[in-house]
Amino acid sequence: MHSRSIIHRDVKAPNILVNEKAEIKIADFGVSGFYADITADQIVGTPLWMAPEILKRKPATLACDIWSLGITIIEMA
């Protein structure tokens, strides 16, 4: 996904699926977009999982998904 410059923008536990083979899949690409097309006025996602730069109305970067994944991992611990 990131290798194709796609930002998910809503990584959180309900959007991470695990199948019977313990394979992890990401779901809900409804607000995802190409990195080059993201602007600061596009605030989407779930506030509690948003990276600080999004809350400061700065454009999303690929690192924003990593932040959201980190929050999700902490939440699941």
C-alpha positions as MATLAB code, in Angstrom:
seq = 'MHSRSIIHRDVKAPNILVNEKAEIKIADFGVSGFYADITADQIVGTPLWMAPEILKRKPATLACDIWSLGITIIEMA';
ca = [
       0.000    0.000    0.000;
       2.638    2.552    1.041;
       4.957    1.327   -1.716;
       2.241    2.539   -4.097;
       1.988    5.917   -2.284;
      -1.449    5.108   -0.864;
      -2.342    6.402    2.597;
      -5.091    4.491    4.415;
      -5.939    7.385    6.806;
      -8.128    5.310    9.146;
      -5.947    2.550   10.617;
      -7.565    1.255   13.816;
      -8.408   -2.111   15.385;
     -11.819   -2.558   13.684;
     -10.110   -2.113   10.299;
      -7.501   -4.821   10.917;
      -8.746   -8.310   10.126;
      -7.117  -11.645   10.966;
      -8.205  -14.767    9.098;
      -8.091  -18.425   10.172;
      -4.484  -18.695    8.902;
      -3.455  -15.761   11.150;
      -2.935  -13.569    8.067;
      -3.471   -9.883    8.717;
      -5.511   -7.831    6.253;
      -6.383   -4.146    6.304;
      -9.995   -3.213    5.570;
     -12.057   -0.066    4.951;
     -10.273    1.893    2.268;
     -13.167    4.345    2.009;
     -11.070    7.373    2.992;
      -7.717    6.232    1.610;
      -5.994    8.200   -1.093;
      -2.802    8.733   -3.042;
      -0.161   10.647   -1.104;
       0.243   13.251   -3.859;
      -3.501   14.030   -3.822;
      -3.842   14.612   -0.057;
      -4.210   18.220    1.104;
      -4.390   19.785    4.568;
      -8.088   20.585    4.229;
      -8.941   16.874    3.971;
      -9.269   15.827    7.599;
     -10.657   12.308    7.574;
     -10.363    9.293    9.829;
     -11.105    8.613   13.465;
      -9.871   11.421   15.775;
      -8.464    9.238   18.575;
      -6.172    7.458   16.082;
      -5.117   10.525   14.062;
      -1.492   11.637   13.978;
      -0.778   15.026   15.603;
      -0.012   16.667   12.261;
      -3.500   15.831   10.999;
      -5.070   17.417   14.066;
      -2.926   20.501   13.356;
      -4.433   20.598    9.846;
      -1.219   19.649    8.060;
      -1.324   17.279    5.065;
      -1.282   13.553    5.792;
       1.912   11.642    5.117;
       2.690    7.949    5.004;
       3.925    8.278    8.602;
       0.373    9.098    9.728;
      -0.657    5.483    9.101;
       2.316    4.308   11.184;
       1.199    6.585   14.038;
      -2.324    5.151   13.866;
      -0.951    1.608   13.810;
       1.128    2.406   16.907;
      -1.967    3.645   18.739;
      -3.782    0.476   17.662;
      -0.986   -1.756   18.977;
      -0.980    0.086   22.315;
      -4.752   -0.268   22.471;
      -4.526   -4.030   21.886;
      -1.777   -4.592   24.506;
];
